[in-house]
Amino acid sequence: MIGVLADDTESSVVNEFFELFKTPWEFYRSGYDYDVLLCSKQRFRNSSAKLVLIYSNEENEFDRENGVKILSQRSNAVLSYKGDRIPIYGNCLAFKSGGTHGLVEDCTREPAEVRLCSDKQTVVRIGFDLFHEIRHLLTHGQPLLHARIPTLELHIELLLDLILTCSIPLVEIPPSPAGYNFIACLTHDVDHVGVRFHKFDHTMFGFLYRATIGSLIKFCMGRRSARYLAANWMAAFSLPFVHLGLAKDFWNDFDRYLNIENGLNSTFFVIPRKGDPGRKASGPAPARRATRYDVTQIADQIQRLVSARREIALHGIDAWRDVNKGRTELATIQRATGKSEIGVRMHWLFFDENSPAKLEEAGFCYDSTVGYNETAGYRAGTTQVFRPLGATRILELPMHIMDTALFYPVYMNLSPVQAETLTGQLINNTRRFGGVLTINWHDRSIAPERLWEESYVGLLENLKSKDAWFPTAAQAVSWFKKRRSAVIENVAREAEAIRVKVSVDNGDDDLPALRIRVHKPSAQKPFLPGQVACRDQFAETTLNRSQEIEIAL
């Protein structure tokens, strides 16, 4: 059991952190024996715990009483631990300490931790404020510089490793469904349902330029093939016939997505009304944010998607900033789908710190806006569905990969090969930590002039080969709700086994089961560079209902 000694102001952050690191814990109670005592900021008490962890980015009473010397205090430090880089967004202390250390400042190699050991107890003094870092990640998020680092997961990994290297076994419900390595959530923002809706506007002129001159430039630079060039020029030539109704609208690709994703689930985020750019924080949004269709114009397509067991969610306009408009947008999608539970992702990813509470009040069951327009990666530093701070019910399904970020010249401007390498790295991270990899491939992205179908198909094949579960966005969120409902009520050591009593909300029987995992303590000395991560040393079993389980070590 982990006892947490923290300020009352940190309680919401602490609670959310331990929903993501699902292991037995409680706020510190005087006189109770803990295996691990985790102290935050200035707070520290003498304890019989085998391991005491003191996280603080300022000198404290413990430092003065125990002769812990501080070398420096830096902001925006990056720490190194066993080959991983962990950005620190608050202040971070470096200590004067001899010997070999695992947690060090990346550039100076100065230690960011100090160990004080006795026969009965190990105290580890860590130079940053853990819960300040978690709050920052779940509210402000990460800058583009660190987008590819799953920082929150690395904080969990570090804490787990500190515990196991002190020979303390630990029980966890990991964020990966039983029978699968991780979750892959396929989503599509529906911004343009047909090229026929665009006449003499910026979208039309942009298409013509990119399909003709832009394609030729890419072909001459060797970035795209002759087939790509020919397909785009043929699409540009056919444009008048599309408008006359004599040729197929090559931007209407719902059926094509159903074929590509055959046997998989996905979610389509659709616009509630046309011609409305909405507002940004400082005033009216640019006119080009407005779309040329609304949900009533694609009623037939929506019914085909629903019949194919695809999810329809809202691609919101003003719901992020206005509760009443959010309710109106929600009602529009409810009428179109006949469903009451609707999720949302904001158009152009408009969002601020107050948005989760507003979306919750409007009645949405989840949000999936937290992500980057400009790059791929972990804006909130996590692979997991989380509850935004300040919200009480709504959960956030973070977005990690967006096609336009990968391929747009003004963003990453990757070649297909470069995109495959990058997405492969993100897949490997999700296999390592569990959680969900959320992908946004826009409705027109497999059509001219983008023609990113081959990259999408390759991404799907890679995900399939890694044993991913492919739910809709709503199903992915429901699985995490199931995990959040689980309570580890009791853990008892019996000879060479661990007996665990867990209660869990049965919920949807169609969802994969949970896992109960017992991490085995590491016999290796702690903090050695190149040490094998302890996360690979465990025993586990599945859990799909409230029960008591015995797991052999």
C-alpha positions as CSV (number, residue, x, y, z in Angstrom):
1,M,0.0,0.0,0.0
2,I,1.2,3.5,-0.9
3,G,0.5,6.3,1.6
4,V,0.4,9.8,0.1
5,L,1.2,12.8,2.2
6,A,0.2,15.9,0.2
7,D,-1.5,19.3,0.5
8,D,-5.3,19.5,0.3
9,T,-4.9,21.6,-2.8
10,E,-3.3,18.6,-4.5
11,S,-6.1,16.1,-3.8
12,S,-7.7,16.2,-7.3
13,V,-4.3,15.8,-9.0
14,V,-3.3,12.9,-6.6
15,N,-6.6,11.1,-7.2
16,E,-6.3,11.4,-11.0
17,F,-2.6,10.3,-11.0
18,F,-3.6,7.1,-9.2
19,E,-6.5,6.5,-11.6
20,L,-3.7,6.4,-14.3
21,F,-1.3,4.4,-12.1
22,K,-4.0,1.9,-10.8
23,T,-2.4,0.5,-7.7
24,P,-3.4,0.3,-4.0
25,W,-2.9,3.7,-2.3
26,E,-4.6,6.2,0.1
27,F,-4.0,9.5,1.6
28,Y,-1.7,9.2,4.6
29,R,-3.3,8.2,7.9
30,S,-1.4,8.7,11.2
31,G,-0.4,5.4,12.8
32,Y,-1.0,3.3,9.7
33,D,1.8,1.1,8.4
34,Y,2.6,1.6,4.7
35,D,5.0,-0.2,2.4
36,V,5.7,3.1,0.6
37,L,5.2,6.7,1.9
38,L,5.1,9.3,-0.9
39,C,5.6,12.8,0.4
40,S,4.9,15.9,-1.7
41,K,6.3,19.4,-1.5
42,Q,7.4,20.4,2.0
43,R,5.5,17.7,3.8
44,F,7.4,14.8,5.5
45,R,6.8,12.7,8.6
46,N,8.9,9.9,10.2
47,S,7.4,6.6,9.1
48,S,8.0,2.9,9.4
49,A,7.6,2.5,5.6
50,K,10.3,0.5,3.9
51,L,10.5,3.1,1.2
52,V,10.0,6.9,1.6
53,L,9.9,9.0,-1.5
54,I,10.2,12.8,-1.0
55,Y,9.2,14.8,-4.1
56,S,10.0,18.6,-3.8
57,N,11.5,21.3,-6.0
58,E,12.6,23.4,-3.0
59,E,14.9,22.9,-0.1
60,N,13.0,21.5,2.9
61,E,13.4,20.6,6.5
62,F,14.4,17.0,5.6
63,D,17.3,18.3,3.5
64,R,18.6,20.5,6.3
65,E,18.3,17.8,9.0
66,N,20.0,15.1,6.9
67,G,22.7,17.1,5.2
68,V,21.3,16.9,1.7
69,K,23.2,19.6,-0.3
70,I,21.6,21.3,-3.3
71,L,23.8,22.2,-6.2
72,S,21.4,24.1,-8.4
73,Q,17.7,24.8,-9.1
74,R,16.7,24.9,-12.8
75,S,13.5,25.5,-14.7
76,N,12.5,23.5,-17.8
77,A,15.1,20.8,-17.0
78,V,15.1,17.5,-18.8
79,L,16.1,14.4,-16.7
80,S,17.5,11.2,-18.0
81,Y,16.6,7.8,-16.5
82,K,17.6,4.4,-18.0
83,G,17.7,5.8,-21.5
84,D,14.4,7.9,-21.3
85,R,14.3,11.7,-21.2
86,I,11.7,13.2,-18.8
87,P,10.9,16.9,-19.2
88,I,10.3,18.8,-16.0
89,Y,8.0,21.8,-16.4
90,G,8.4,23.3,-12.8
91,N,11.7,23.9,-11.0
92,C,14.1,21.0,-10.6
93,L,16.8,20.6,-8.0
94,A,20.2,19.0,-8.6
95,F,22.0,17.5,-5.5
96,K,25.6,17.1,-4.4
97,S,26.0,13.4,-4.1
98,G,28.7,10.9,-4.9
99,G,28.3,7.5,-6.5
100,T,26.3,6.4,-9.5
101,H,22.8,7.7,-10.0
102,G,20.1,6.8,-12.4
103,L,18.0,10.0,-12.4
104,V,20.3,12.8,-13.6
105,E,20.0,16.1,-15.4
106,D,20.4,15.3,-19.1
107,C,23.0,17.9,-20.0
108,T,25.0,18.4,-16.8
109,R,24.6,14.8,-15.5
110,E,24.1,16.2,-12.1
111,P,22.0,13.9,-9.9
112,A,18.3,14.8,-9.4
113,E,17.9,12.3,-6.6
114,V,19.7,11.3,-3.4
115,R,19.3,8.0,-1.5
116,L,19.7,7.6,2.2
117,C,19.7,3.9,3.3
118,S,19.5,2.1,6.6
119,D,18.8,-1.5,7.5
120,K,15.1,-0.9,7.7
121,Q,14.3,2.0,5.4
122,T,15.3,3.6,2.2
123,V,14.6,7.3,1.7
124,V,14.8,8.7,-1.9
125,R,14.8,12.5,-2.2
126,I,13.7,13.6,-5.7
127,G,14.3,17.1,-6.9
128,F,10.9,17.9,-8.5
129,D,7.3,18.2,-7.5
130,L,5.5,15.2,-8.9
131,F,2.0,16.5,-8.6
132,H,2.9,19.9,-10.0
133,E,4.2,18.0,-13.1
134,I,1.0,16.0,-13.4
135,R,-1.2,19.1,-13.0
136,H,0.8,20.9,-15.7
137,L,0.5,17.9,-18.2
138,L,-3.3,17.5,-17.7
139,T,-4.0,21.3,-18.0
140,H,-1.3,23.2,-20.0
141,G,0.1,20.2,-21.8
142,Q,3.5,19.8,-23.5
143,P,5.2,22.1,-26.0
144,L,6.0,20.9,-29.4
145,L,9.7,20.4,-28.4
146,H,8.7,17.4,-26.2
147,A,5.6,16.2,-28.1
148,R,7.1,12.8,-28.7
149,I,7.8,12.0,-25.0
150,P,5.0,10.2,-23.0
151,T,6.1,12.2,-20.0
152,L,3.2,11.2,-17.6
153,E,3.8,7.5,-18.4
154,L,7.5,8.0,-17.6
155,H,6.6,9.5,-14.2
156,I,4.6,6.3,-13.5
157,E,7.4,4.1,-14.7
158,L,9.9,5.9,-12.5
159,L,7.7,5.5,-9.4
160,L,7.1,1.9,-10.2
161,D,10.8,1.3,-10.7
162,L,11.7,3.0,-7.4
163,I,9.3,0.7,-5.6
164,L,10.4,-2.5,-7.2
165,T,14.1,-1.9,-6.8
166,C,13.5,-1.6,-3.0
167,S,12.2,-5.2,-3.1
168,I,8.5,-4.3,-2.6
169,P,6.0,-6.2,-4.8
170,L,3.3,-4.1,-6.3
171,V,-0.2,-4.9,-7.6
172,E,-1.5,-2.9,-10.6
173,I,-4.4,-2.9,-13.0
174,P,-2.5,-1.9,-16.2
175,P,-4.1,0.3,-18.9
176,S,-4.2,-2.5,-21.5
177,P,-7.2,-4.8,-22.1
178,A,-6.9,-8.6,-21.5
179,G,-6.1,-10.3,-24.8
180,Y,-4.5,-7.3,-26.4
181,N,-1.3,-5.3,-26.2
182,F,-3.0,-1.9,-26.4
183,I,-5.9,0.0,-27.9
184,A,-6.0,1.6,-31.3
185,C,-8.8,4.1,-31.8
186,L,-9.5,5.1,-35.4
187,T,-11.3,8.4,-35.9
188,H,-12.2,10.7,-38.8
189,D,-12.9,14.4,-38.7
190,V,-15.5,15.0,-41.5
191,D,-14.6,18.5,-42.8
192,H,-15.5,18.0,-46.5
193,V,-18.1,15.5,-47.6
194,G,-18.0,16.3,-51.2
195,V,-16.0,18.5,-53.6
196,R,-19.3,19.5,-55.3
197,F,-20.1,21.7,-52.2
198,H,-17.2,23.9,-53.1
199,K,-17.4,26.5,-55.9
200,F,-15.0,29.4,-56.3
201,D,-13.9,29.3,-52.7
202,H,-10.5,28.9,-51.0
203,T,-11.0,25.1,-50.7
204,M,-11.6,24.8,-54.4
205,F,-8.7,26.9,-55.5
206,G,-6.4,25.2,-53.0
207,F,-7.4,21.8,-54.3
208,L,-6.7,22.8,-57.9
209,Y,-3.3,24.2,-57.1
210,R,-2.2,21.2,-55.0
211,A,-3.7,18.7,-57.5
212,T,-1.9,20.2,-60.4
213,I,1.2,22.4,-59.7
214,G,1.7,21.0,-56.2
215,S,1.6,17.4,-57.4
216,L,4.0,18.2,-60.2
217,I,6.5,19.7,-57.8
218,K,6.3,16.8,-55.5
219,F,6.8,14.4,-58.4
220,C,9.8,16.3,-59.7
221,M,11.3,16.3,-56.2
222,G,10.9,12.6,-56.0
223,R,8.6,12.7,-53.0
224,R,5.6,11.2,-54.8
225,S,5.1,8.8,-57.7
226,A,3.9,9.2,-61.3
227,R,0.7,7.4,-60.3
228,Y,0.0,10.0,-57.6
229,L,0.6,12.8,-60.2
230,A,-1.7,11.1,-62.7
231,A,-4.5,10.5,-60.2
232,N,-4.5,14.1,-59.1
233,W,-4.4,15.6,-62.6
234,M,-7.3,13.3,-63.6
235,A,-9.3,14.5,-60.6
236,A,-8.7,18.1,-61.5
237,F,-9.8,17.4,-65.1
238,S,-13.0,15.7,-63.9
239,L,-14.0,18.5,-61.6
240,P,-16.5,20.2,-64.0
241,F,-18.2,16.8,-64.6
242,V,-18.5,16.2,-60.9
243,H,-20.3,19.6,-60.5
244,L,-22.6,18.6,-63.5
245,G,-23.4,15.3,-61.9
246,L,-21.7,13.4,-64.7
247,A,-18.9,12.0,-62.6
248,K,-18.5,10.5,-59.1
249,D,-17.7,13.0,-56.3
250,F,-14.2,11.8,-55.4
251,W,-14.3,13.5,-51.9
252,N,-17.3,11.3,-50.8
253,D,-15.3,8.4,-49.4
254,F,-17.4,7.0,-46.5
255,D,-17.9,3.7,-48.3
256,R,-14.2,3.5,-49.1
257,Y,-13.3,3.9,-45.4
258,L,-15.8,1.0,-44.6
259,N,-13.9,-1.2,-47.0
260,I,-10.4,-0.2,-45.7
261,E,-11.5,-0.7,-42.1
262,N,-13.4,-3.9,-42.8
263,G,-13.7,-5.8,-39.5
264,L,-12.5,-2.8,-37.4
265,N,-14.4,-0.1,-35.6
266,S,-14.0,3.6,-36.0
267,T,-15.6,7.0,-35.2
268,F,-16.7,9.8,-37.5
269,F,-16.9,13.3,-36.1
270,V,-19.4,15.3,-38.1
271,I,-20.2,19.1,-38.3
272,P,-23.6,20.1,-36.9
273,R,-24.2,23.1,-39.2
274,K,-22.7,24.7,-42.3
275,G,-21.6,28.2,-42.9
276,D,-20.7,29.0,-39.3
277,P,-17.0,29.5,-38.5
278,G,-17.8,29.9,-34.8
279,R,-15.7,32.0,-32.5
280,K,-12.2,31.8,-31.1
281,A,-11.2,33.1,-27.6
282,S,-10.4,36.6,-28.9
283,G,-13.4,37.0,-31.4
284,P,-14.8,35.6,-34.6
285,A,-12.9,32.7,-36.1
286,P,-11.6,32.9,-39.6
287,A,-14.3,32.5,-42.3
288,R,-12.5,29.5,-43.8
289,R,-13.3,27.5,-40.6
290,A,-16.9,27.3,-41.7
291,T,-17.8,24.1,-43.6
292,R,-20.0,23.8,-46.7
293,Y,-22.2,21.0,-45.3
294,D,-24.2,20.2,-42.2
295,V,-25.3,16.9,-40.7
296,T,-28.7,16.9,-42.4
297,Q,-27.1,16.8,-45.8
298,I,-25.4,13.5,-45.1
299,A,-28.3,11.7,-43.4
300,D,-28.1,8.7,-45.8
301,Q,-24.3,8.3,-45.2
302,I,-24.8,8.5,-41.5
303,Q,-27.3,5.8,-41.5
304,R,-25.0,3.5,-43.6
305,L,-22.2,4.2,-41.1
306,V,-24.5,3.5,-38.1
307,S,-25.7,0.3,-39.8
308,A,-22.0,-0.7,-40.2
309,R,-21.6,-0.2,-36.4
310,R,-19.5,2.9,-36.8
311,E,-19.9,5.6,-34.2
312,I,-21.1,9.1,-35.1
313,A,-19.8,12.0,-32.8
314,L,-19.8,15.8,-32.9
315,H,-17.2,17.8,-34.7
316,G,-18.1,20.9,-32.6
317,I,-18.1,24.6,-33.5
318,D,-18.7,26.6,-30.4
319,A,-19.3,23.9,-27.8
320,W,-15.8,24.4,-26.3
321,R,-16.7,27.9,-25.1
322,D,-20.5,28.1,-24.8
323,V,-22.7,25.6,-22.9
324,N,-25.9,26.6,-24.6
325,K,-24.4,26.2,-28.1
326,G,-22.9,23.0,-27.0
327,R,-26.3,21.7,-26.0
328,T,-27.7,22.8,-29.4
329,E,-24.9,21.1,-31.3
330,L,-25.3,17.9,-29.2
331,A,-29.0,17.8,-29.9
332,T,-28.4,18.0,-33.6
333,I,-26.2,14.9,-33.6
334,Q,-28.6,13.1,-31.3
335,R,-31.4,13.6,-33.7
336,A,-29.3,12.5,-36.7
337,T,-28.1,9.3,-35.0
338,G,-31.0,8.4,-32.7
339,K,-28.3,8.0,-29.9
340,S,-28.3,9.8,-26.6
341,E,-24.6,9.3,-25.6
342,I,-22.5,11.5,-27.9
343,G,-18.8,12.4,-27.8
344,V,-17.1,15.5,-29.2
345,R,-13.9,16.7,-30.8
346,M,-13.7,20.4,-31.6
347,H,-13.2,21.6,-35.1
348,W,-9.7,23.0,-35.5
349,L,-9.0,21.7,-32.0
350,F,-10.3,24.9,-30.3
351,F,-10.0,24.3,-26.6
352,D,-9.0,26.0,-23.3
353,E,-8.8,25.0,-19.6
354,N,-12.5,25.7,-19.1
355,S,-13.7,23.6,-22.0
356,P,-13.9,20.2,-20.2
357,A,-16.3,21.7,-17.6
358,K,-18.4,23.4,-20.3
359,L,-18.6,20.2,-22.4
360,E,-19.6,18.2,-19.4
361,E,-22.3,20.7,-18.5
362,A,-23.6,20.6,-22.1
363,G,-24.0,16.8,-21.8
364,F,-21.2,15.2,-23.8
365,C,-20.0,11.8,-22.6
366,Y,-16.4,12.3,-23.7
367,D,-14.1,14.7,-25.5
368,S,-11.2,13.9,-27.9
369,T,-9.8,17.3,-28.7
370,V,-6.5,17.3,-26.7
371,G,-3.8,16.9,-29.3
372,Y,-1.6,18.9,-31.7
373,N,-2.5,20.5,-35.0
374,E,1.2,20.8,-35.9
375,T,2.8,17.5,-34.9
376,A,2.2,14.0,-33.6
377,G,2.6,13.0,-30.0
378,Y,1.4,13.4,-26.5
379,R,0.0,16.8,-25.7
380,A,-1.0,15.7,-22.2
381,G,2.0,13.4,-21.9
382,T,-0.1,10.3,-21.7
383,T,-1.4,7.3,-23.7
384,Q,-4.3,7.0,-21.3
385,V,-7.9,8.3,-21.2
386,F,-8.0,10.7,-18.3
387,R,-10.4,13.0,-16.5
388,P,-9.5,16.6,-17.0
389,L,-8.9,18.5,-13.8
390,G,-12.0,20.6,-13.0
391,A,-14.4,18.1,-14.5
392,T,-16.3,15.6,-12.5
393,R,-17.7,13.2,-15.1
394,I,-16.4,13.7,-18.7
395,L,-13.3,11.9,-19.8
396,E,-10.7,12.9,-22.3
397,L,-9.5,10.6,-25.1
398,P,-6.3,12.3,-26.2
399,M,-5.4,12.4,-29.9
400,H,-1.9,11.4,-30.9
401,I,-1.7,11.1,-34.7
402,M,-3.3,13.4,-37.2
403,D,-2.7,13.0,-40.9
404,T,-2.5,16.7,-41.8
405,A,0.2,17.2,-39.1
406,L,2.2,14.4,-40.7
407,F,2.0,15.5,-44.3
408,Y,1.1,19.2,-44.6
409,P,4.0,21.3,-45.8
410,V,3.4,24.0,-43.2
411,Y,3.6,21.3,-40.4
412,M,5.9,18.3,-40.4
413,N,5.9,17.7,-44.2
414,L,6.9,14.1,-43.9
415,S,7.3,11.7,-46.8
416,P,5.3,8.4,-46.5
417,V,8.5,6.6,-45.3
418,Q,9.2,9.2,-42.7
419,A,5.6,9.1,-41.5
420,E,5.8,5.3,-41.2
421,T,8.9,5.5,-39.0
422,L,7.3,8.1,-36.7
423,T,4.0,6.3,-36.3
424,G,5.9,3.1,-35.7
425,Q,7.7,4.8,-32.7
426,L,4.3,5.9,-31.3
427,I,2.9,2.4,-31.7
428,N,5.9,1.0,-29.8
429,N,5.4,3.4,-27.0
430,T,1.8,2.4,-26.6
431,R,2.8,-1.3,-26.6
432,R,5.3,-0.5,-23.8
433,F,3.0,1.6,-21.6
434,G,-0.4,0.3,-22.6
435,G,-3.2,2.8,-23.1
436,V,-4.6,4.0,-26.4
437,L,-3.2,5.3,-29.6
438,T,-5.8,7.7,-31.1
439,I,-5.6,8.4,-34.9
440,N,-7.4,11.1,-36.8
441,W,-7.5,10.5,-40.6
442,H,-9.7,13.1,-42.2
443,D,-12.6,12.1,-44.5
444,R,-11.0,13.4,-47.7
445,S,-7.4,12.3,-46.9
446,I,-7.7,9.1,-49.0
447,A,-9.0,11.1,-52.0
448,P,-7.3,13.4,-54.5
449,E,-5.4,15.7,-53.9
450,R,-4.0,14.2,-50.7
451,L,-4.1,10.5,-51.6
452,W,-2.8,9.4,-48.2
453,E,-4.7,6.0,-48.4
454,E,-1.5,3.9,-48.8
455,S,-0.1,5.4,-45.6
456,Y,-3.3,4.8,-43.7
457,V,-3.5,1.2,-44.9
458,G,0.1,0.6,-43.9
459,L,-0.6,2.1,-40.5
460,L,-3.6,-0.2,-40.0
461,E,-1.5,-3.2,-40.9
462,N,1.2,-2.3,-38.5
463,L,-1.4,-1.9,-35.7
464,K,-3.0,-5.3,-36.5
465,S,0.4,-7.0,-36.4
466,K,1.0,-5.6,-32.9
467,D,-2.3,-7.1,-31.5
468,A,-4.2,-3.9,-30.9
469,W,-7.9,-3.8,-30.0
470,F,-9.9,-1.5,-32.4
471,P,-12.9,0.0,-30.5
472,T,-14.9,3.1,-31.4
473,A,-14.0,6.1,-29.4
474,A,-17.0,5.6,-27.1
475,Q,-16.0,1.9,-26.5
476,A,-12.4,2.9,-25.7
477,V,-13.7,5.5,-23.1
478,S,-16.1,2.9,-21.7
479,W,-13.2,0.4,-21.2
480,F,-11.3,3.0,-19.3
481,K,-14.4,3.8,-17.2
482,K,-14.5,0.1,-16.4
483,R,-10.9,0.2,-15.3
484,R,-11.5,3.4,-13.2
485,S,-14.4,1.6,-11.5
486,A,-12.1,-1.1,-10.2
487,V,-11.1,-0.9,-6.6
488,I,-8.3,-3.0,-5.1
489,E,-9.8,-3.6,-1.7
490,N,-7.2,-5.9,-0.2
491,V,-3.8,-7.4,-0.9
492,A,-2.3,-10.2,1.2
493,R,1.0,-12.1,0.8
494,E,0.6,-15.9,1.2
495,A,3.8,-17.8,0.9
496,E,4.7,-17.7,-2.8
497,A,1.5,-16.0,-3.9
498,I,-0.4,-12.7,-3.7
499,R,-4.1,-12.8,-2.9
500,V,-6.0,-9.8,-4.3
501,K,-9.6,-8.8,-3.7
502,V,-11.0,-6.4,-6.3
503,S,-14.4,-4.9,-6.9
504,V,-15.4,-3.7,-10.4
505,D,-18.4,-2.4,-12.2
506,N,-19.4,-5.2,-14.6
507,G,-20.8,-2.7,-17.1
508,D,-20.7,-3.7,-20.7
509,D,-19.9,-7.4,-21.1
510,D,-18.8,-6.9,-24.7
511,L,-15.7,-5.0,-23.5
512,P,-12.4,-6.8,-22.9
513,A,-11.6,-7.9,-19.4
514,L,-9.1,-6.1,-17.2
515,R,-5.8,-7.5,-16.0
516,I,-4.5,-7.9,-12.5
517,R,-0.7,-7.7,-12.5
518,V,1.7,-8.4,-9.7
519,H,5.1,-6.8,-10.3
520,K,7.9,-8.8,-8.8
521,P,10.7,-6.9,-6.9
522,S,13.9,-6.5,-8.8
523,A,17.0,-8.3,-7.4
524,Q,19.3,-5.8,-9.2
525,K,20.8,-2.8,-7.5
526,P,18.9,0.3,-8.1
527,F,19.8,3.2,-10.4
528,L,22.4,1.5,-12.6
529,P,22.6,2.9,-16.1
530,G,21.3,0.4,-18.7
531,Q,19.4,-1.6,-16.1
532,V,16.5,-3.6,-17.5
533,A,13.2,-2.0,-16.6
534,C,11.3,-3.8,-13.9
535,R,8.0,-3.5,-15.8
536,D,8.9,-6.7,-17.7
537,Q,9.0,-8.8,-14.5
538,F,5.4,-9.7,-13.4
539,A,2.7,-12.3,-13.1
540,E,-0.9,-11.5,-14.0
541,T,-4.4,-12.8,-14.7
542,T,-7.6,-11.5,-16.1
543,L,-10.5,-9.9,-14.3
544,N,-14.0,-9.2,-15.5
545,R,-16.0,-9.1,-12.3
546,S,-15.7,-8.5,-8.6
547,Q,-13.7,-11.4,-7.1
548,E,-10.8,-12.5,-5.0
549,I,-7.8,-13.8,-7.0
550,E,-4.7,-15.6,-6.0
551,I,-1.6,-15.0,-8.3
552,A,1.4,-17.1,-8.0
553,L,4.7,-15.3,-7.9
